[in-house]
Amino acid sequence: MGNDQIENRVQSGKFLAPSQKFDQHYDVVVVGYGFAGAVAAISAHDHGAKVLLLEKMPDPGGISVCAGGGLRLSRDRHAAFEYLKATNAGTTPDDVIQAFVDGMFELEPYVQELARVNDATLIRNERPGNYPYPGFESMYFLEVDNVPGFDRVTGYPHARSLRNGTNMMKVLEDNVVARGIEVRFSTSAERLISNGDGSVIGLWVQNEETDAVSVAASRGVILACGGFEANVEMQRQYWQLNPVMTAAFRGNTGDGIRMAQDVGADLWHMWHFHGSYGFRHPDPAFPFGIRTKRLPDWVPEHSVTDAQMSWILVDGEGGRFMNEYQPYLQDTGHRALDVMDPGTQQYPYIPCYMIVDDPGRKMYPLGGVVFNDREVEPYEWSGDNLKEVELGILRKAESLAELADHIGCAPAKLEASIEKWNTACAAGEDDDFKRPSQSMTPITTAPYFVGEIWPVVSNTQGGPVHDARQRVLNSYGEPIPGLYEAGEVGSIWGHLYMSGANLSECFIGGRIAGREVAEISN
């Protein structure tokens, strides 16, 4: 059955045939096999449900596997709540934040239990929250440090992750396998099926080899299929910033958001995405933006070691326009680029230009690539950045005048910007944009290097609104019966994001959603 045949049996998202006409029957169907989908499926199974886990891509992991794998936890409930309330800036209800905080304090023993499946070892990584709000010092990370006998490159050849993301995915996948949960790869959820009173009772499922089938979910459906960072059309409707390149995963195209809207879901946080600035690969077939080097986070009045940033950014006229080193660069680095001239509809800072001198070029790799995609040849950024010069990602100049020519700006303007920057470095204070003094590095020694810089999205935060029980809500704040969500598809982070919190949300929301839906009586 093709999509046109699906349409013949669907009207406003409602399946027209009696429920006994479903092709297949399960208690719970989970859509998406990243961290959130895996935990939701495990939780629903452990609470007595017959579960089907769907993944439209050919491999597990979603965007979750690309991350560092650290789950953000806290030592102090009150401090964690105060911090998260401040960083959400009134965009998320207190009871939803409190449910997340409560889940944080159950997570470490839960992950310890999951790790028994393959004798994985856990470690704590002592790192505070990313922004200087009350409670940020109570935070830390929990990571899977080692899985005996597992090599992440051979175990997940389709994925390149930061640190321990693949280790955490291995623990989850082994738990799914150990429970005998049915998994279907390369199989997409096309559309939810609801009955006459609006309850979600199943969904249409499609793969390349068979016709679409209708699958009953007698207790409910859990959407855990990520955001819309790989959907350019949705970006254009919800964001002013344009263009924005996805950094890691092509599978997150807003499927769960559309399906939830189809049955009446309200939306939140659609403007907010976790992103920064980075490079374009010169090969147009390479589908990902390349983020700049991940430097340590900093907060005012707290010393940060190893935070030296070797570059500055200038616009097309050769002038600095932003603090290149914001407290959590990987979260908000893109925001200063989000400026449009209404008269021309042009973005004066897209692209902008990274400038570094020869000592800065030697300091560390300026970029890095993480992704989950078996069709993409892995790209390893060189340690000395010279491969990127050969490829054209960076361009070399023997003088500031030649550097200005590469940018297309007036040499005098660029030279004045560099001179002002070097003077600020000598004084140890950036009067223009308040970049932290410990990060300031002068640009003095030829040859110079320049690279085009573009906005990059790691993951989105917007999607269907949910309550503290992970139930998807309609525009009147009422739960849509039978529909739940977990993870990025409708994240609670509405203003600023804390590193590792999306991954914690995958676990916390997945556990809650799996339990809630499984405990619904038939």
C-alpha positions as CSV (number, residue, x, y, z in Angstrom):
1,M,0.0,0.0,0.0
2,G,1.5,3.4,-1.0
3,N,0.9,6.9,0.3
4,D,-2.0,7.5,-2.0
5,Q,-3.7,4.4,-0.6
6,I,-3.0,5.6,3.0
7,E,-4.7,8.9,2.1
8,N,-7.7,7.0,0.9
9,R,-8.1,5.5,4.4
10,V,-7.2,8.6,6.4
11,Q,-9.3,11.7,7.0
12,S,-7.9,14.5,9.2
13,G,-5.5,11.9,10.7
14,K,-8.2,9.5,11.7
15,F,-8.2,5.8,10.6
16,L,-11.6,5.0,9.1
17,A,-11.7,1.3,9.3
18,P,-12.6,-0.6,12.6
19,S,-9.6,-1.3,14.9
20,Q,-9.7,-5.0,14.2
21,K,-8.6,-4.2,10.6
22,F,-5.1,-3.3,11.7
23,D,-2.5,-5.3,10.0
24,Q,-0.3,-5.7,13.1
25,H,-0.9,-5.4,16.9
26,Y,1.3,-4.2,19.7
27,D,0.7,-2.6,23.1
28,V,3.2,0.2,22.5
29,V,5.0,1.5,19.5
30,V,8.1,3.7,20.0
31,V,9.2,5.8,17.0
32,G,12.9,6.5,16.9
33,Y,15.9,4.5,18.2
34,G,18.3,7.0,19.8
35,F,18.8,7.2,23.5
36,A,15.2,8.3,24.1
37,G,13.6,5.6,22.0
38,A,15.8,2.9,23.5
39,V,15.0,3.9,27.1
40,A,11.3,4.3,26.3
41,A,11.1,0.9,24.8
42,I,13.1,-0.7,27.7
43,S,10.8,1.1,30.2
44,A,7.6,0.0,28.5
45,H,8.8,-3.5,28.2
46,D,9.9,-3.7,31.8
47,H,6.4,-2.5,32.8
48,G,4.7,-5.4,30.9
49,A,4.1,-4.1,27.4
50,K,4.6,-5.8,24.1
51,V,6.8,-3.2,22.3
52,L,7.7,-2.4,18.7
53,L,10.7,-0.1,18.2
54,L,10.9,1.7,14.8
55,E,13.9,3.5,13.3
56,K,13.7,5.0,9.8
57,M,17.5,5.0,9.4
58,P,19.5,1.7,8.8
59,D,21.3,2.0,12.1
60,P,20.6,2.8,15.7
61,G,21.7,5.9,17.6
62,G,20.0,8.9,16.0
63,I,21.7,12.1,16.9
64,S,22.2,10.8,20.5
65,V,25.2,8.7,19.5
66,C,27.1,11.7,18.2
67,A,27.2,13.4,21.6
68,G,29.7,13.0,24.3
69,G,27.5,10.5,26.1
70,G,27.5,12.3,29.4
71,L,24.2,12.4,31.3
72,R,23.8,15.7,33.3
73,L,23.1,15.1,36.9
74,S,23.1,17.1,40.1
75,R,23.9,16.7,43.8
76,D,21.2,19.2,45.0
77,R,17.6,19.1,44.1
78,H,16.8,22.7,45.0
79,A,19.9,24.0,43.3
80,A,19.2,22.0,40.1
81,F,15.6,23.3,40.0
82,E,16.7,26.9,40.5
83,Y,19.3,26.6,37.8
84,L,16.9,25.0,35.3
85,K,14.2,27.5,36.1
86,A,16.6,30.4,35.4
87,T,17.9,29.0,32.1
88,N,14.4,28.2,30.8
89,A,13.3,31.8,31.5
90,G,9.6,31.1,32.0
91,T,9.2,29.0,28.9
92,T,8.6,25.6,30.7
93,P,6.2,25.0,33.5
94,D,7.6,24.4,37.0
95,D,6.1,20.9,37.3
96,V,7.7,19.8,34.1
97,I,11.1,21.1,35.3
98,Q,10.5,19.4,38.7
99,A,9.8,16.1,37.0
100,F,13.1,16.4,35.2
101,V,14.9,17.2,38.4
102,D,13.3,14.3,40.2
103,G,14.4,12.0,37.4
104,M,18.0,13.2,37.7
105,F,18.2,11.8,41.1
106,E,17.0,8.4,40.0
107,L,19.2,8.2,36.9
108,E,22.6,7.1,38.3
109,P,21.3,3.8,39.9
110,Y,19.2,3.2,36.8
111,V,22.2,3.5,34.5
112,Q,24.3,1.3,36.8
113,E,21.6,-1.4,36.5
114,L,21.6,-1.1,32.7
115,A,25.4,-1.3,32.6
116,R,25.3,-4.8,34.1
117,V,24.2,-6.2,30.7
118,N,27.7,-5.9,29.3
119,D,29.8,-5.1,32.4
120,A,30.3,-1.5,31.3
121,T,32.1,0.8,33.8
122,L,30.7,4.3,34.6
123,I,32.6,7.4,35.6
124,R,31.7,10.8,37.0
125,N,33.0,13.9,35.2
126,E,33.0,16.9,37.4
127,R,31.7,19.8,35.4
128,P,29.3,22.5,36.5
129,G,26.5,24.0,34.4
130,N,27.3,26.2,31.5
131,Y,25.8,29.5,32.6
132,P,26.5,31.5,35.8
133,Y,23.1,31.1,37.4
134,P,22.4,29.9,41.0
135,G,22.8,26.2,41.2
136,F,25.2,25.7,38.3
137,E,28.0,24.4,40.6
138,S,25.8,21.4,41.7
139,M,26.0,19.7,38.4
140,Y,28.2,16.8,37.1
141,F,28.2,14.2,34.3
142,L,27.7,10.4,34.4
143,E,29.4,8.6,31.5
144,V,30.0,5.0,30.3
145,D,33.8,4.9,30.3
146,N,34.4,1.5,29.0
147,V,32.5,-1.5,27.6
148,P,34.7,-4.6,27.7
149,G,35.4,-6.0,24.3
150,F,33.7,-3.1,22.5
151,D,35.5,-0.8,20.0
152,R,33.4,2.1,19.0
153,V,34.9,2.5,15.5
154,T,34.3,-1.2,14.6
155,G,31.2,-1.5,16.7
156,Y,29.5,1.6,15.2
157,P,31.3,2.3,11.9
158,H,28.5,4.6,10.8
159,A,29.0,6.9,13.8
160,R,31.7,9.3,14.9
161,S,31.0,10.6,18.4
162,L,32.5,12.8,21.0
163,R,34.1,10.8,23.8
164,N,31.6,8.2,25.2
165,G,28.5,8.6,23.2
166,T,28.9,5.3,21.4
167,N,29.7,3.5,24.7
168,M,26.3,4.7,26.1
169,M,24.5,3.6,22.9
170,K,26.1,0.1,23.2
171,V,24.8,-0.3,26.7
172,L,21.3,0.7,25.6
173,E,21.3,-1.5,22.5
174,D,22.5,-4.5,24.5
175,N,19.6,-4.0,26.9
176,V,17.1,-3.8,24.0
177,V,18.5,-7.0,22.6
178,A,18.6,-8.8,25.9
179,R,14.9,-8.1,26.4
180,G,14.0,-9.4,22.9
181,I,12.3,-6.1,22.0
182,E,11.3,-6.1,18.3
183,V,13.3,-3.5,16.3
184,R,12.7,-2.6,12.7
185,F,15.4,-0.5,10.9
186,S,14.9,1.4,7.7
187,T,11.2,1.7,8.6
188,S,9.5,5.0,9.0
189,A,6.4,6.0,10.9
190,E,4.2,7.9,8.3
191,R,1.2,9.0,10.1
192,L,-0.7,8.5,13.4
193,I,-4.0,6.8,13.5
194,S,-6.7,8.1,15.9
195,N,-10.3,7.0,16.6
196,G,-13.4,9.1,16.8
197,D,-12.7,10.6,20.2
198,G,-9.2,11.7,19.1
199,S,-7.3,9.0,21.0
200,V,-4.2,7.7,19.2
201,I,-4.6,4.0,18.6
202,G,-1.9,3.2,16.1
203,L,0.1,4.4,13.1
204,W,1.1,3.8,9.5
205,V,4.5,2.2,9.0
206,Q,6.5,2.1,5.8
207,N,9.8,0.6,4.5
208,E,11.3,0.4,1.1
209,E,10.6,-3.3,0.6
210,T,6.9,-3.6,1.6
211,D,3.7,-1.7,1.3
212,A,2.6,0.5,4.2
213,V,1.0,-1.4,7.1
214,S,-1.3,-0.2,9.8
215,V,0.0,-1.0,13.3
216,A,-2.2,-1.0,16.3
217,A,-0.8,0.4,19.6
218,S,-3.4,-0.5,22.1
219,R,-1.8,1.4,25.0
220,G,-0.2,4.2,23.0
221,V,2.6,5.6,20.8
222,I,5.8,7.2,22.0
223,L,7.4,9.7,19.7
224,A,11.2,9.7,20.2
225,C,12.3,10.6,16.7
226,G,14.2,13.8,17.3
227,G,13.8,17.3,16.0
228,F,14.0,19.1,12.7
229,E,17.7,20.1,12.3
230,A,17.8,18.4,8.9
231,N,14.6,19.9,7.5
232,V,15.4,23.2,5.7
233,E,11.8,24.0,5.0
234,M,10.9,23.8,8.7
235,Q,13.9,25.9,9.6
236,R,12.7,28.7,7.2
237,Q,9.3,28.8,8.8
238,Y,10.5,28.9,12.5
239,W,13.9,30.6,12.3
240,Q,15.0,33.9,10.8
241,L,18.6,32.7,10.6
242,N,19.4,31.4,7.1
243,P,21.1,29.2,6.0
244,V,21.8,26.9,8.9
245,M,23.7,23.6,8.4
246,T,23.0,20.5,10.4
247,A,26.1,19.2,12.1
248,A,25.6,15.5,12.7
249,F,22.5,13.7,11.5
250,R,20.2,13.7,8.4
251,G,17.5,11.6,9.9
252,N,15.9,14.3,12.1
253,T,13.5,15.9,9.7
254,G,10.6,16.8,12.0
255,D,8.5,13.6,11.4
256,G,7.3,13.4,15.0
257,I,6.4,17.1,15.1
258,R,4.2,16.8,12.0
259,M,2.5,13.6,13.2
260,A,1.7,15.2,16.5
261,Q,0.4,18.3,14.9
262,D,-1.9,16.1,12.7
263,V,-3.7,14.9,15.8
264,G,-3.9,18.4,17.5
265,A,-0.7,18.9,19.4
266,D,0.4,22.3,20.5
267,L,4.1,23.4,20.0
268,W,6.7,25.1,22.1
269,H,10.3,26.3,21.9
270,M,10.4,26.2,18.1
271,W,12.8,29.1,17.8
272,H,15.4,27.6,20.1
273,F,18.1,25.4,18.8
274,H,21.5,24.2,20.2
275,G,24.0,25.5,17.7
276,S,27.1,27.5,17.0
277,Y,29.2,28.6,14.0
278,G,31.5,26.5,11.8
279,F,32.8,25.7,8.4
280,R,31.5,24.3,5.2
281,H,33.2,21.4,3.5
282,P,34.3,22.4,-0.1
283,D,32.6,19.2,-1.4
284,P,28.9,20.2,-1.9
285,A,28.0,16.5,-1.5
286,F,29.3,16.5,2.1
287,P,26.0,17.0,4.0
288,F,27.2,18.4,7.4
289,G,28.5,21.6,8.8
290,I,31.8,21.4,10.6
291,R,31.7,22.9,14.1
292,T,34.7,24.8,15.4
293,K,36.9,23.3,18.1
294,R,35.0,22.6,21.3
295,L,36.7,24.9,23.8
296,P,36.1,24.8,27.6
297,D,33.0,26.6,28.9
298,W,33.6,29.6,31.1
299,V,31.5,31.7,33.5
300,P,32.4,35.1,34.8
301,E,34.6,35.3,38.0
302,H,35.6,31.7,37.6
303,S,39.0,30.8,36.2
304,V,39.1,28.5,33.2
305,T,42.3,26.7,32.2
306,D,43.2,25.9,28.6
307,A,40.6,28.4,27.3
308,Q,42.9,30.2,24.8
309,M,41.0,30.9,21.6
310,S,43.3,31.4,18.6
311,W,40.9,33.2,16.3
312,I,38.7,36.2,15.9
313,L,35.7,36.7,13.5
314,V,35.1,39.6,11.2
315,D,32.3,40.5,8.9
316,G,32.5,41.0,5.1
317,E,33.9,44.5,5.7
318,G,36.7,43.3,7.9
319,G,35.3,44.4,11.3
320,R,34.8,42.4,14.5
321,F,31.1,42.2,15.5
322,M,30.8,39.7,18.4
323,N,32.3,38.0,21.4
324,E,33.6,34.9,19.7
325,Y,33.9,33.0,23.0
326,Q,30.5,33.1,24.7
327,P,30.0,31.1,28.0
328,Y,28.8,28.0,26.1
329,L,29.8,28.6,22.6
330,Q,28.3,25.4,21.2
331,D,24.9,26.5,22.4
332,T,24.6,30.2,21.5
333,G,27.5,30.9,19.1
334,H,25.1,31.2,16.2
335,R,22.9,33.9,17.8
336,A,25.2,36.9,17.0
337,L,25.0,35.9,13.3
338,D,21.1,36.2,13.4
339,V,20.9,39.8,12.1
340,M,19.0,40.8,9.0
341,D,19.0,44.1,7.1
342,P,15.3,44.7,6.3
343,G,16.1,46.9,3.4
344,T,18.1,44.2,1.6
345,Q,17.0,41.1,3.4
346,Q,20.7,40.2,3.6
347,Y,22.5,38.8,6.6
348,P,25.7,40.9,7.0
349,Y,27.4,38.2,9.2
350,I,26.5,35.2,7.0
351,P,29.1,34.2,6.0
352,C,31.6,35.8,8.3
353,Y,35.3,35.0,8.5
354,M,37.6,33.3,11.0
355,I,41.1,34.8,11.1
356,V,44.1,33.1,12.7
357,D,47.8,33.6,12.4
358,D,50.5,31.0,12.1
359,P,51.1,30.3,15.8
360,G,47.3,30.1,16.2
361,R,47.1,27.7,13.3
362,K,49.6,25.4,15.1
363,M,47.7,25.6,18.5
364,Y,45.1,22.9,17.8
365,P,42.7,21.7,15.2
366,L,40.2,24.5,14.4
367,G,37.3,22.2,13.6
368,G,36.0,18.7,14.2
369,V,33.4,16.4,12.7
370,V,30.9,14.1,14.5
371,F,28.0,12.4,12.7
372,N,25.9,9.3,12.4
373,D,25.5,8.4,8.7
374,R,26.8,5.2,7.0
375,E,26.6,6.9,3.6
376,V,29.2,9.6,4.5
377,E,32.9,9.0,4.3
378,P,34.4,10.0,7.7
379,Y,36.3,13.2,7.7
380,E,39.1,13.7,10.1
381,W,40.3,17.3,10.6
382,S,44.0,17.5,10.6
383,G,46.0,18.3,13.7
384,D,47.9,21.2,12.1
385,N,45.0,22.5,9.9
386,L,47.2,22.2,6.8
387,K,45.0,19.6,5.1
388,E,42.1,22.1,5.4
389,V,44.3,24.7,3.6
390,E,44.9,22.2,0.8
391,L,41.1,21.5,0.6
392,G,40.2,25.2,0.6
393,I,38.4,25.3,3.9
394,L,41.1,27.7,5.0
395,R,42.9,30.1,2.8
396,K,46.5,31.2,3.4
397,A,47.8,34.8,3.1
398,E,51.3,36.1,3.4
399,S,50.1,39.6,4.4
400,L,47.1,41.4,5.8
401,A,46.5,43.0,2.5
402,E,46.3,39.5,0.8
403,L,44.0,38.4,3.7
404,A,41.7,41.3,3.0
405,D,41.7,40.3,-0.7
406,H,40.5,36.8,0.3
407,I,37.7,38.3,2.3
408,G,36.9,41.0,-0.2
409,C,37.2,43.9,2.2
410,A,39.3,47.1,2.3
411,P,42.8,46.3,3.6
412,A,42.8,49.5,5.8
413,K,39.6,48.4,7.6
414,L,41.0,44.9,8.3
415,E,44.4,46.2,9.3
416,A,42.7,48.6,11.8
417,S,40.6,45.7,13.2
418,I,43.6,43.5,13.7
419,E,45.6,46.4,15.3
420,K,42.7,47.2,17.7
421,W,42.4,43.5,18.6
422,N,46.2,43.2,19.3
423,T,46.1,46.3,21.5
424,A,43.2,44.8,23.5
425,C,45.1,41.5,23.9
426,A,48.1,43.5,25.3
427,A,45.8,45.3,27.7
428,G,44.0,42.0,28.6
429,E,40.5,43.5,28.1
430,D,38.1,43.4,25.2
431,D,36.2,46.7,25.6
432,D,34.1,46.2,22.5
433,F,32.6,42.7,23.1
434,K,33.8,41.5,26.5
435,R,35.5,38.4,25.4
436,P,37.1,36.7,28.4
437,S,40.6,37.9,28.9
438,Q,42.1,34.4,29.3
439,S,40.9,33.5,25.8
440,M,42.5,36.5,24.0
441,T,45.3,35.7,21.6
442,P,47.0,38.3,19.4
443,I,47.2,37.9,15.7
444,T,50.7,39.1,14.7
445,T,52.6,36.5,12.7
446,A,52.3,35.7,9.0
447,P,51.2,33.7,7.3
448,Y,47.6,34.3,8.1
449,F,44.7,32.0,7.5
450,V,41.0,32.7,6.9
451,G,37.9,30.5,6.6
452,E,34.3,31.2,5.9
453,I,32.0,30.7,8.9
454,W,28.4,29.8,8.8
455,P,25.6,29.0,11.4
456,V,25.5,25.3,12.4
457,V,22.8,23.5,14.3
458,S,23.6,20.5,16.5
459,N,20.0,19.8,17.5
460,T,16.7,21.6,17.9
461,Q,14.6,22.0,21.1
462,G,11.1,22.8,19.7
463,G,8.3,20.4,19.2
464,P,5.0,19.2,20.7
465,V,4.2,20.4,24.2
466,H,4.2,17.7,26.9
467,D,3.3,17.6,30.6
468,A,5.2,16.2,33.5
469,R,4.0,12.7,32.5
470,Q,5.3,13.0,29.0
471,R,1.8,13.2,27.6
472,V,1.5,15.3,24.4
473,L,-0.9,18.2,24.9
474,N,-3.2,20.0,22.6
475,S,-3.6,23.8,22.3
476,Y,-5.9,23.8,25.3
477,G,-3.4,22.1,27.5
478,E,-5.3,18.8,27.4
479,P,-3.6,15.4,26.9
480,I,-4.1,13.7,23.6
481,P,-5.0,10.2,24.7
482,G,-2.5,7.5,23.7
483,L,0.3,9.9,22.6
484,Y,3.6,10.5,24.5
485,E,7.0,11.9,23.7
486,A,10.6,11.6,24.9
487,G,13.8,13.4,24.1
488,E,14.5,16.0,21.5
489,V,11.2,15.8,19.6
490,G,9.6,18.2,22.1
491,S,12.4,19.2,24.5
492,I,11.8,21.2,27.7
493,W,14.8,23.5,27.0
494,G,13.2,26.8,26.0
495,H,15.9,29.5,26.3
496,L,19.4,28.3,27.2
497,Y,20.6,24.8,27.1
498,M,22.9,22.9,29.5
499,S,25.4,20.5,28.1
500,G,24.4,16.9,28.6
501,A,20.8,17.8,29.5
502,N,19.3,16.6,26.2
503,L,20.8,13.2,26.9
504,S,19.5,13.2,30.5
505,E,16.1,14.2,29.1
506,C,16.2,11.2,26.7
507,F,16.6,8.9,29.8
508,I,14.3,10.7,32.1
509,G,11.5,11.3,29.6
510,G,11.9,7.9,28.1
511,R,11.6,6.2,31.5
512,I,8.5,8.2,32.3
513,A,6.8,7.8,28.9
514,G,7.5,4.1,28.8
515,R,6.0,3.6,32.3
516,E,3.0,5.8,31.7
517,V,2.0,4.2,28.5
518,A,2.6,0.7,29.6
519,E,0.5,1.1,32.7
520,I,-2.6,2.0,30.7
521,S,-5.1,-0.8,30.9
522,N,-6.6,-2.2,27.7
